[in-house]
Amino acid sequence: MAHLDRCLSFYKVARTNHHSCCSYRAAGKVDTFPASKVPLSNRTAADATQENRRVSVPAVSSGIHSHGEFRKMKTILKFVVVVLCFSTMMWADLNEGFDTVLPAGWAQTNNSSSAGTTNWFQGVPAVFTSHSGAADSYIAANFNGAGFGGNVSEYLFTPTQTLNNGDTLSFWTRTETGFGAFGDSLEVLLSTNGSSTAVGDFTTVLATIAAGSYPESWTNLTAILSGLGGPTSGRIAFHYVVTDTSANGDYIGIDDVSITAATAPVPEPMSCILVGTGLAGMIARRRKLAK
């Protein structure tokens, strides 16, 4: 709300400048002047004895023909200034605890060689409980994602986000106690190709857990985004990998995934003032040309 108040204050400055150079009288407006202010050449003897006199002011032609239309123009000006001030204020905001699988907006792909019987699924409390929330409120995958002796390659995709440099990805993950060396591994990948879930688009590696070193208790991993050319539409993927399920792989869980935006950008004050003043000037020019 602080940002909105600031933008509206810029609009008020522009509106004041507009009124100072573009004031007008609506058709048929009647003003009251003291009798002493009426030119002597236009006064009668009766006028001189009157305390006040009502004088009709001729309508001034303008490009805005009614008070209602003028108010509409002001409303449009206000809307455009606020929209332009906030046009760059787009940022990511994701918090997911996996009360259900799959949550809305998420997607998955099983790209395993000799696909198995599972993909990503609801956590199993009998193996271990969640990091937070209900016992099963996490998402899990296991070696059954590929057939016996195959290679697991399962992707879990976040909803599409508007990503910026400095945004922070955070998540919690673990495997079963005593099975950290069983060959489960994880890659966290970034795609900047909008809502795409094509695995070939996920080329930027944000984090990895190597095979043989998966944590056996809930562990928090974070990654800070960088190298983006500005606000970018994309997704983040969790890629679960096991090589040769005849000898490797067990079970992993992921919980409490969040993407937190860097400090929200503040609209540039001078830009907002220039936009508002420019639009006010356009209205003034329209009125002038219509005379």
C-alpha positions in Angstrom: 0.0 0.0 0.0 2.9 2.4 0.6 3.9 2.0 -3.1 0.3 2.8 -4.2 0.1 5.9 -1.9 3.3 7.1 -3.4 2.1 6.6 -7.0 -1.2 8.4 -6.2 0.7 11.3 -4.8 2.6 11.7 -8.1 -0.8 11.6 -9.9 -2.0 14.5 -7.6 1.0 16.6 -8.5 0.3 16.1 -12.2 -3.4 16.8 -11.7 -2.6 20.1 -9.9 -0.3 21.1 -12.7 -3.1 20.3 -15.2 -5.6 22.5 -13.3 -3.2 25.4 -13.0 -2.9 25.7 -16.8 -6.1 24.3 -18.0 -8.9 25.6 -15.8 -12.3 26.1 -17.5 -15.9 27.1 -17.0 -18.6 24.7 -17.9 -21.4 25.8 -20.2 -24.0 27.9 -18.5 -22.0 28.5 -15.3 -23.2 31.6 -13.4 -20.9 33.5 -11.0 -21.7 36.3 -8.5 -19.5 39.4 -8.5 -19.8 42.5 -6.2 -21.4 45.4 -8.0 -18.2 47.4 -7.6 -16.5 44.9 -9.9 -18.9 45.4 -12.8 -17.5 47.8 -15.4 -19.0 51.3 -15.0 -19.9 51.4 -18.7 -22.2 48.4 -18.2 -23.8 49.6 -15.0 -27.2 51.4 -14.7 -28.2 53.7 -11.9 -30.1 50.8 -10.4 -27.0 48.7 -10.5 -25.1 51.2 -8.5 -27.6 50.8 -5.6 -27.5 47.1 -5.7 -25.2 45.4 -3.3 -24.4 42.5 -5.6 -25.2 41.6 -9.2 -25.3 38.2 -10.9 -23.4 38.1 -14.2 -23.7 35.2 -16.7 -20.3 34.1 -17.9 -20.3 32.9 -21.5 -19.4 29.3 -21.9 -15.8 28.7 -23.0 -15.5 26.1 -25.8 -13.3 23.1 -25.0 -12.6 19.6 -26.1 -14.3 18.4 -22.9 -18.0 19.2 -23.2 -19.3 18.2 -19.8 -18.2 17.9 -16.2 -18.9 14.1 -16.4 -16.5 13.7 -19.4 -13.8 15.7 -17.6 -14.1 13.5 -14.5 -13.9 10.4 -16.8 -10.6 11.8 -18.3 -9.2 12.3 -14.8 -10.1 8.8 -13.9 -8.4 7.4 -17.0 -5.3 9.6 -16.2 -5.2 8.2 -12.7 -5.5 4.6 -13.8 -2.8 4.9 -16.5 -0.3 6.6 -14.1 -0.8 3.9 -11.5 -0.5 1.1 -14.0 2.7 2.5 -15.5 4.3 3.1 -12.1 3.7 -0.5 -11.2 4.3 -2.1 -14.6 7.8 -3.3 -13.5 6.7 -4.4 -10.1 6.3 -8.1 -10.8 7.8 -10.7 -8.6 7.6 -14.4 -7.6 5.7 -15.6 -4.6 5.4 -19.3 -3.9 4.8 -21.3 -0.8 3.9 -25.0 -1.0 3.7 -27.6 1.8 2.2 -30.4 -0.3 -1.0 -31.1 1.6 -2.1 -32.7 -1.7 -0.2 -34.1 -4.7 0.0 -32.6 -7.2 -0.9 -29.1 -6.1 -2.6 -26.7 -8.5 -0.2 -25.3 -11.1 2.5 -28.0 -10.5 3.4 -30.6 -13.1 5.5 -33.8 -13.4 7.2 -35.9 -16.0 8.6 -39.4 -15.7 11.5 -39.5 -18.2 13.0 -42.7 -16.9 14.5 -45.3 -19.1 12.1 -48.3 -18.8 9.4 -46.4 -16.9 8.4 -48.0 -13.6 5.3 -48.0 -11.5 5.5 -44.6 -9.7 6.1 -40.9 -10.4 6.0 -38.2 -7.7 3.5 -39.1 -5.0 2.1 -38.2 -1.5 4.6 -38.7 1.3 4.4 -42.0 3.3 4.5 -41.3 7.1 5.6 -44.9 7.7 8.9 -44.1 5.9 9.3 -40.7 7.6 7.0 -37.8 8.5 6.8 -34.4 6.9 9.0 -31.4 7.8 5.9 -29.5 8.8 2.1 -29.9 8.8 0.3 -33.2 8.6 2.5 -36.4 8.7 2.0 -37.1 5.0 2.2 -33.4 3.8 5.3 -33.7 1.6 6.0 -35.0 -1.9 8.1 -38.2 -2.5 9.7 -40.3 -5.2 11.5 -43.6 -5.1 13.5 -46.1 -7.1 10.2 -47.6 -8.5 10.1 -44.7 -11.0 12.1 -47.0 -13.3 11.9 -50.7 -14.0 14.4 -53.1 -12.4 17.8 -52.2 -13.6 16.6 -49.0 -15.3 17.5 -45.4 -14.7 15.2 -43.1 -12.8 14.7 -39.6 -14.2 11.6 -37.9 -12.7 10.9 -34.1 -13.0 8.7 -32.1 -10.6 7.9 -28.6 -12.0 6.8 -25.6 -9.9 4.0 -23.4 -11.2 5.1 -20.7 -13.7 6.6 -17.7 -11.9 7.9 -14.2 -12.8 11.5 -14.5 -11.7 14.0 -11.8 -10.9 17.6 -11.6 -10.0 17.9 -11.9 -6.2 14.9 -14.1 -5.7 15.5 -17.0 -3.3 14.4 -20.6 -3.7 14.2 -22.6 -0.5 13.2 -26.2 0.1 13.6 -29.0 2.6 14.6 -32.6 1.6 15.8 -35.9 3.0 15.9 -39.6 2.5 15.2 -42.5 4.8 17.4 -42.9 7.9 20.3 -45.2 7.2 19.9 -45.0 3.4 21.8 -41.8 2.5 24.4 -43.8 0.5 22.0 -45.7 -1.6 22.5 -43.7 -4.8 19.6 -41.2 -4.7 20.5 -37.8 -6.2 18.7 -34.6 -7.0 19.2 -31.7 -9.3 17.4 -28.3 -9.1 17.1 -26.7 -12.5 15.8 -23.5 -14.0 14.0 -22.8 -17.2 13.3 -19.3 -18.5 10.9 -20.4 -21.2 7.6 -19.5 -19.6 5.3 -22.3 -18.7 7.3 -24.9 -20.7 7.8 -28.4 -19.1 10.1 -29.6 -21.9 13.0 -31.1 -20.0 15.5 -29.7 -22.6 14.6 -26.1 -21.4 15.9 -26.7 -17.9 19.5 -26.0 -18.5 20.5 -23.8 -15.5 21.6 -25.8 -12.4 20.7 -24.1 -9.1 21.6 -26.9 -6.7 22.6 -30.6 -6.6 22.7 -33.4 -4.1 25.2 -36.0 -5.3 24.5 -39.7 -5.3 25.7 -41.3 -2.0 25.4 -38.1 0.1 21.6 -37.6 0.5 20.8 -36.1 3.9 19.0 -38.5 6.3 17.1 -35.8 8.2 15.2 -32.8 6.9 17.8 -30.4 5.5 17.2 -26.9 4.1 18.7 -25.9 0.7 18.6 -22.5 -0.8 19.6 -20.9 -4.1 19.6 -17.2 -5.1 18.7 -16.5 -8.7 21.1 -14.4 -10.9 22.0 -13.8 -14.5 18.5 -12.9 -15.6 18.0 -10.0 -18.0 15.0 -8.6 -16.1 11.7 -10.0 -14.9 11.5 -13.5 -16.5 8.7 -16.0 -16.8 9.8 -19.5 -16.0 9.7 -22.6 -13.8 12.0 -24.5 -11.5 12.3 -28.3 -11.7 13.3 -30.9 -9.1 15.0 -33.7 -11.0 15.2 -37.0 -9.1 17.9 -39.3 -10.5 18.9 -42.9 -9.8 21.3 -44.9 -12.0 20.7 -48.7 -12.2 17.8 -49.4 -9.9 19.0 -53.0 -9.5 21.7 -51.7 -7.2 20.8 -48.1 -6.3 18.1 -45.9 -5.1 15.7 -45.8 -2.2 13.2 -42.9 -1.4 13.4 -39.1 -1.1 11.0 -36.4 0.2 10.6 -32.7 -0.6 8.7 -30.2 1.6 8.1 -26.5 2.2 9.1 -25.2 -1.2 9.2 -21.4 -1.4 10.3 -18.7 -3.8 10.7 -15.4 -2.1 11.1 -12.2 -4.2 14.0 -9.9 -3.7 13.1 -6.5 -2.3 10.2 -5.3 -4.3 11.3 -2.5 -6.7 10.1 1.0 -5.9 8.7 3.1 -8.8 11.1 5.8 -9.9 9.5 9.1 -8.7 10.6 11.3 -11.6 9.3 8.7 -14.2 5.8 8.7 -12.6 5.7 12.5 -12.4 6.8 12.8 -16.1 4.2 10.3 -17.2 1.4 12.1 -15.2 2.4 15.6 -16.4 2.7 14.3 -20.0 -0.8 12.9 -20.0 -2.2 16.1 -18.4 -0.5 18.0 -21.2 -2.1 15.9 -23.8 -5.5 16.6 -22.4 -4.7 20.4 -22.3 -3.6 20.3 -26.0 -6.8 18.5 -27.0 -8.9 21.2 -25.4 -6.8 24.0 -26.9 -7.1 22.5 -30.5 -10.8 22.1 -30.0 -11.4 25.9 -29.4 
